[in-house]
Amino acid sequence: MRKTNLFAFAAAALILAGVGGWVASTAQTSAAAPTEVRIDISYLTMNAKDLPTERFQDFTSVFVD
């Protein structure tokens, strides 16, 4: 009986410590994202160079008798 109570108390203490640490870490790091930063998709697509190409065999016009 004592081992069970000790185990339950240790488990509860670990859970509370984990939840407390999670709450403390997320409360300080949450901040609003800057609204001035924009990604220009047209600039990225026009200036993309040396992108990897996919090579495959095209079997769309192969007819089997």
Summary of the structure (lengths in Angstrom):
residues: 65
radius of gyration: 28.7
end to end distance: 77.5
largest distance: 78.7
contacts: 70
relative contact order: 0.05
helix: 52%
strand: 0%
